[in-house]
Amino acid sequence: MNAFHLKIIAVISMLFDHVGYFLNSGNFTFANYLGRLAFPIFAFQISEGYIHTKNLKKYLSRLGIFALISQIPFMLFEYSIGFDYTLNIFFTLFLGLLCIIAFDKLDNKFLSLLIIFVLCFIGEYIKVDYGYWGILLILLFFVFKNNKLLMVLSFLLMCIYKYLPYLINYNFHYAYIIITIATFTSIIPILLYNGKLGLKTKYLLYIFYPLHLLILYIGSLI
């Protein structure tokens, strides 16, 4: 399974997630279980993008620019389904990439960890999608890139950590058990990744993300 296959799985999963919310006025549906696969795959691909990019500054700038471009369509979509204000997923990916840079480039590990903490705090404060959990997940995939077992175990702990408060508050309701499992299931295509690029679609996510959100918002007006 190459990078193109991962991207297609994540994009389709994201589409299921957003369409599910759109059709059910912001309420959770079966489609949203399928949607749990999207973000971890995107997070993994940021790690891979960092490793393979030929121009880190352009990569970082591209994420930042499309974060700004996507925010209005994202806010319109959130408004249409009754969600509270957050910043779109590109902001999360942007901060996650900065964390990878801090971890990988700085020799002073105390300073590196301090910057990562600050970036996570900023992400939580400005309400990026998935919050500090999403930012740390991006970093996690980079840190354990050469150890699949530790990657799987740490990702499992991250999934449990994210949904445990809901599981406890709702007496381990089956819906949250399925959400936790569905999120963790995204590790399967990640482990099947063969390190190859596949079909070049650099701007697929960048264009599809704001475009489909805008279409869904327009659909809510009809």
Long-range contacts (C-beta under 8 A, 24 or more apart in sequence): 1-189, 1-192, 1-193, 1-194, 2-193, 2-194, 2-195, 2-196, 2-197, 2-198, 3-45, 3-48, 3-193, 3-196, 3-197, 3-198, 4-197, 4-198, 4-199, 4-200, 4-201, 5-189, 5-198, 6-41, 6-44, 6-45, 6-189, 6-190, 6-193, 7-41, 7-45, 7-201, 7-204, 7-205, 9-37, 9-41, 9-189, 10-37, 10-38, 10-39, 10-41, 10-42, 10-45, 10-205, 11-38, 11-204, 11-205, 11-208, 13-37, 13-38, 13-41, 14-38, 14-209, 15-212, 18-77, 18-212, 18-213, 18-216, 19-216, 21-81, 21-83, 22-77, 22-80, 22-81, 22-216, 22-219, 22-220, 25-81, 25-82, 26-81, 26-82, 26-83, 28-175, 33-178, 33-179, 33-182, 34-182, 36-179, 36-182, 36-183, 36-185, 36-186, 37-182, 37-183, 37-185, 37-186, 37-189, 38-186, 39-89, 39-129, 39-130, 39-134, 39-137, 39-186, 40-137, 40-155, 40-183, 40-186, 40-187, 40-190, 41-186, 41-189, 41-190, 42-89, 42-93, 42-205, 43-93, 43-96, 43-134, 43-137, 43-138, 43-141, 44-141, 44-190, 44-193, 46-93, 46-96, 46-97, 46-100, 46-138, 46-141, 47-100, 47-138, 47-141, 47-142, 47-145, 48-193, 49-97, 50-97, 50-100, 50-101, 50-104, 50-142, 51-142, 51-145, 52-197, 56-101, 59-97, 60-94, 60-97, 60-98, 60-101, 62-206, 63-90, 63-93, 63-94, 63-97, 64-90, 64-94, 66-90, 66-206, 66-209, 66-210, 67-91, 67-93, 67-94, 69-210, 70-209, 70-210, 70-213, 73-210, 73-211, 73-213, 73-214, 73-217, 74-210, 74-213, 76-213, 76-214, 76-217, 77-213, 77-214, 77-216, 77-217, 79-217, 80-216, 80-217, 80-220, 80-221, 81-220, 85-127, 86-127, 86-128, 86-129, 87-126, 87-127, 87-128, 87-129, 88-128, 88-129, 88-209, 89-128, 89-129, 89-130, 89-134, 89-209, 90-209, 91-123, 91-126, 91-128, 91-129, 92-123, 92-128, 92-129, 92-130, 92-134, 92-135, 92-138, 93-138, 95-119, 95-120, 95-122, 95-123, 95-128, 95-135, 96-134, 96-135, 96-137, 96-138, 96-139, 97-138, 99-135, 99-136, 99-138, 99-139, 100-138, 100-139, 100-142, 103-139, 103-142, 103-143, 104-142, 133-158, 133-161, 133-162, 141-190, 148-191, 151-187, 152-187, 152-191, 155-184, 155-187, 156-184, 156-187, 159-183, 159-184
